Amino acid sequence: MTLFHCHLSIKILTLDLMSNKVSARSLSNWGIFIGLVVGSIIGFIFHEWGAGSIRDGLLINIIGPVGDIFLNSLRMVIVPLVVGSLIVGVVNLGSGALLKKLGWKVILFYMSTTFCAIVIGQSIINTIEPGKGIPQETIDEAMEASKNKVEEVKEKSSWVGKSLWPGIVNKIIPKNILHEYAETNMLAIIFVSLLFGMALLGMQGGPPKEAFVGFFDTLSEISIKIVGWIMKIAPYAVAALMIEAVASFGIEFMKKVIFYVIVVAGGLLVQFLVVYGCILKFIIKAPLIPFYKKALPIFLTAFSTSSSAATMPVTIRTLEKEFGVPDSITTFSIPIGVTVNMDGTALFEVMAALFIAQVFGVDLSMMEHFTLIFLVLITSIGVAGVPGGSIPILIAAMASLNIPVEGIALILGVDRFLDMCRTVTNVTGDSVAALFLARSEKVPLHFNSSSHSDSSI
């Protein structure tokens, strides 16, 4: 087998990312949920304990670094993972014509589902209005608890507020790609990776080309291995992150914004079941229950890590092994989807922005609602596929519409859970897109219990 026909999926299947044994995988998933519950309980105890040198020392010097190690590790590996996978994925397509055809299909699919998500989120939040009636004391409490975090994310979002179009262009076409790698600017990384892949695709075969493609193939494989190591600390990291969140805000505060959490989670569920369900049923012609059952490892990994990038190896592996999607499609569409397809993020952003506007009594005109749709549709593209990557983009959209950005403090305390939920929606969109591409290319897919026999569906 030549290098240009290498099957990245075979390598992914051989990596012990989550464990090849069902029992080990189940144990890992249980560990995540246990960490979530235990972290919430300990966080509540810390909150009731009150501020003090011992409690603050534990939070700052022991518990905080555990969560930081996990988040920083994911951010560290996302660039080589996406770059290696996407370049090899483009080369594996084998021709520029196929690249062009699949590229247009996947972009139009992602933009369409993201638009649906935004409209769903806007409709639900404007109908239910969970931001009406939030007491001022709750607002003050939230701002005091998260003032440092608010300033941090405001700095990260400053590029959009200055000038939208020049900011986006500068994000896509970089002056210095090494700087963009260091800043994890995913739009520039995707753009340059596609350029490299297309250039390699157009070169004549030979040792130099094979060596270069082999380098990126190995880079992708190494990155996947590192993700597997990072996943081993996920239960402890989730617990640490929950301790920090609950200790800062407390259960009583979270009760006051629980209606907001339920409404946003409901919107994500509509996208997850209704929008994707209709695409699966009527366009892909796939049975729904077998799909959701066989894609469960993707959902669990996304929920536990809050990272579509960390979930990418599991997504590719599951699509190839369980559904029969060829690696030429998965290694091309999934890395792009990790950055471009942010349905859950877009839905969350529009709902969170309108929720905060309702809290502060900001009435948006019809034109401003259309502007919000446009801003979220554009700025959600390129959100880093790591935990909390959507918050700076949300602040940028709010600032453009004169919605008080300080109001972000209201949702930071409950964002850990919602981040998990919207990541599940994001990776589901990636998976459905890959199935859509495979079906449009007349690839036989299988959705029955056996992963080795095709079904006409």
N, C-alpha and C positions, 0 to 999 in steps of 0.2 A: 504494500500500500504506500503510495507516494505521499509526500508531505501535503500536496494540494488537495488530496482526498482524505486527509486525516479526519477522524470523527471525534470531535471534542466530547461528544456525549459518552463515548466509551470510556474516556479518561475520567469524566465526571462520575460515572457509575462505579469506577474502581476506587474512588476516593472515599475514605470512611468519614464523610462529612457529618452525618447525624447518627450513623451506625446502620449496618445492613440488616441487623436483627430488629424485628418489630418491637420486641420487649425493650431493647435499649432505647429505641426511638420514643416509645411511650413513656419510659422513665424520664427521658430528657424533657419531654413536654410537661409531664407532671411536675418536674422540678421548677419549670417556669411559673406554673400556676401557684405552686407552693410559695415560691419567692414573692409573687405578687401579693398573696394573702398575708404572709408573715411580714413582709415589708410594710404593708398598710397598718398592721397591728402595732409593730414596733414604732412606726412613725407617729401613730396616735399617742402612744405612751410618751414619746419624746416631746410631743406638743404639750401634753398635760403636765409634763415635768417642768416646763418653763425654761426660759433662757438662763444660762449659767455656764460657768467655765468648763465643768465636766461635760455637760451635754453638747455645748458648742465645740469643744475639743474633739469629741467623738464624731460629730457630724463633719467637721472640717478636715480632720487629720486621718480618719479611718474610713468612715462610711462614704464620704464624698469621693475620695480617690478611686474607690472600687467602681463606681458608676462612670467616672471620668476615663478610667483605663479602658472600659468596654466601649464607650462612645468614640474615644480617640483612636482605638484600634480599628474600629469599623471605618472611620474616616481615612485612616492611613492606607487601608487596602482597597478602597473603592476605586481609586484612579487606575492602578495597574490591572485590577479585575476587569473594569469596563474597557480600557484601552486594548488589552490583549484579546478579550473575547470579541470585541467589535471588529477589529482588524482581521482576525482569523475568520470571523463570520462573513465579512465581505468577500474575502478571497475564496471561501468555500462555495460562494454562489456560482463561481465559474465563468460568468459573463457579465458584461456591463449592461446588456439588455435586461437580464433578469434582475439585476440590482435596481435599475430604474423602475421596472414594473412593480417589484415588491416594495420599493421605497415609497412610491406614491400611494400604494394601497395601505401600507402601515401608517403613514402620516395622516391620511384622510380618516382612517379608522380611529386613530387616537384622538384627533381633533373632534370628531363627531361625538364620541362617547364622553369626552371632557365637557363639551358644550351641553350635553344632556345632563351631566352631573351638576353643572352650574345652575341650570334652569330648575332642576329638582330642588337643590339647596335653597335657591332664592324663593321659590314658591312656598316651600314648607315654612321657612323662617318668617316670611311676611304674613302667612296665614295664622300661625300659632303665636307669634310674637313673644318668645320666652324672655326677652330683655325688658319687657314692661314690668314695673313694680319692684325692681331690685332696690333694696334700701340703701341709702347713702353710707350707712355704717359698714355695709358689706364692701362697697367700693373702696372706702378708706382703708379697711383692713387688708384688702387685696393689694392695694398700691404700696402699703407699708411693708408687706411681707415679701414683695418681689421687685422692689424698686431697682436693685442692682441688676437683676436679670433683664428688666425692661430696657435699661440703658445699654446693656450688652447687645441685645437683639436689634435695637434701634441703629446702632453703629453698623451692623451687618447689612441693613436694608437701605442705606443712604443712597445707593447708586440709582435706584428707580425714581426716587422722589425729585431728583434734580432735573432729569430730562428723560422721558420714557424711551423714545426711539433711538437716540444716540447711545443711551445706556445699554439697550438690548443689542445693538450692532457691535458695540465694544465688547460685550459679553460673548458674542458668537465668534467674531474675528479678532483674535488677540494679537497684541504687539509682541508679547513674550510668552510663549507657551509654557515655559518652565514656571513662570510666575502664576499662570492660571492653574497649573497642576498643584502648586503649593496652596493656592486659595480654593481648591476643589471647585473651580468654575466648570460645571458639567456641560454647559452649552458649548464652550470653546473646546473642551475635551472631546465631545462627540463630533464636532465639526472637523477637528484635526485628525481624529481617528478615521473618520470616513474618507478624508482626503488621502491618508496613507494607504488605506485599504484599496481605494480605487486606483491609486498609482501602482500598487503592487499587482492588482488585477490586470492592468494594462501592460505590464512588463512581460518580456519573453521569459520562458522558463530557463532555469540554470542554477548552478550552485549558489550564487549570491542571493537570488530571490528565495530559494528554498531555505537558506540559512536565516534570512530576515524573517520569513514567515514562521520558521521553527522557533525563533527567539520569542515572538509574541505568543505563539502557542504554548511554549513553556512558561512564559510570564503568567498567562491565564491559569495554567495548571497550578503553579506555585501559589497564586493568589487564592484559589479555591481551597487549597490545603490550609493556608493561614486562616481563612474564614472558619474552617472546621475547628481549629484550635481556639479561636476567639469564642465560638459558640459554647465551648465547655464551661466558660465562666458566666454564661448568660443568666442562669438562675440567681446567682449571687449578685450580678449587676442589676437585674430587675428589682431584686429586694432592696438594694442600696438606693436606687433611683426613687422607689416608692417611699422609702423612709424619709428621704430629703423632701419630697413633695408634700407628704402628709404632715411631717414635722413643721414645715414652714407655714402651712395654711390651716391644718386641723380638720377634723371630721365635720365640725359644726359649719365651717365655711363651705365645705364641699356640699353639704346638704342644701345650702342656699342656692347653689348653681346646678343642682342635680337635674333640674328641668331642662336646662341648656344641654347637658350631657345626653339626656334621653332623646331630645329632639335631633341633635346632630347624629347620634348613633342610628336613629330611625332613618334619617336621610341616607346615610351610608348603606343601611340595609336595603333600602329601595333600589339603590344603584346596584348593589351586590346581587339581589334576587330578581328584580323586575327587569332592569335594563339588560344586564348580562344574560339573564334567563331568556328573554325574548330573542336576543341575538343567537344564543345557543339553539333554541328551539326552532326558530323560523328561518334563520339564515344558514347556520352551520348544520342544522338538522340533527342535533345531538340530543340524546335523552338527558334530562337535567339531573336526576338523582345519581346516576352513575358518574357524571362529571364531577359533581360536588363531593362525592364520596372518594373518588380516585385522586382528586386534587387536594385532599385534606392535608397532606404533608406540607404543601405550599402555604395553606392558610395558617397552620400552626406555627411554622417557621416565621412567617411574616408578623404574626401577632406577638410572638415571643421576642423578636429582635427589634421591632419597629423600624426595620430597614429593608427596603426593596432590593438594595444592592447585596446585602448579606443573604437574602433569600434567592438571589439569581441562580446559583448552582443547583439548588433544590428545584426551582422552577424548570430549568432546562432538563434536568434529569427526569422529572416526573412527566413532562410533556413528551419526551422521546420514548421513555420506557412504557408508560401507561397508556398513551394515546397514539403513539406511532408518528409523531411529528418529526420530519427529517431534521438532522442537525444543521443543514444549510439554511433552514428557516429559523430555528430556535436561536442559533448563535448570532443571527443577524437582528431579529426582531426584539428579543428579550433585552439585550444590552441597550438598545435604543429606548425601549419601553421603560426601563429603569429610570431614565432621565426625562423623556418626553411625555410619557403617559402617566399623568398624575390626577386621575379622576377623583379619587378619594380626597386628595389634597385640595383640588379645586373646589369640590363641594364643601369641604370644611372651611376653606378661606372665605367663601361668600357668606356662609352661615355665621361664621365668627364675626366678620366685619359688620354684618347687619345686626347681629345680637348686640355688639358694643354700641352701635349707632342708636339702637333702641334704648339701651341703658342710659345713655347721655342725652336722649331726646333729640337726636339729630334726624331730621326728616329729609330723606333723599328724594329728589325729583325723578321723574321717569327717565330723563336723559342721564342722570347720575346712576340710576340702576343699570342702564345700558353700558355706561362707562365702566361700572364695576364688573359686569360680565366680560367686557373686552379686556380689562386689566388682569383679571384672574385667569382668563383663557391664555393670555400671552405670558404672564409672569410665572404661572405654575409650571410652564415648560422650563426645564433646566434646574428644578429644585433638586438639591443633592439627596440621593436616596439613603439618607442616614437619619437616625432619630432626631426629631425636632427641626428638620431641615426646612419646613414650610413656614415657621414663625416669622423669620425676617421678611419673607415675601409678603406675608399677610400685613405686616406693619407698613410696608411700602405701598400696598394698595390702599390701606386706610388713610395714609398721609396724603395720597393723591386726591382723596375725596373729602379732606378736612374732617375725618372722623378722629376723635382724640386717641392718639396712639397709646397714651397711658392706660387706656382701658384694657390693653392686652393683659394687664395684671389679673384681670378677672378670670381669665381662662387658663393661665399658666399652671395653676394648681391641679387642674383636672386634665391637662393636655397629655399626660403620660398614657392614660387609658385610651383617649381619643386618637392619639398617635398610633397606637397598636391597631385600632379599628380601621383607620384610613389606610394604613399600610396593607392590610388584607384586601381592601377594595382596589388599591393600586395594582397589586400583583395579580389579582383576579383579572383585571383588565388586560394586563400583559399576556396572561395565559389564553384568554379568549381571543385576543388579537392573533396569536400564533396559530390557534386552531382555525381562525377565519382565513388566514393566509394559506394554510395547508389545504383547506377545503376549496378555496378559489383556484388553487393549482392542481386540483383533481387528485390530491394525495389521499389514498384510502386510510381512514382513521378507525380506531377501535375504541369503543366505550364500554364493552361488556366486561365481565369479570376476568376474562383471560386477556392478558396484555400481549399475547402472541398471535391472536387471530383477528382478522379484520371483519368489520361489520359494514354492511351496506347502509345501515341506518335509514 
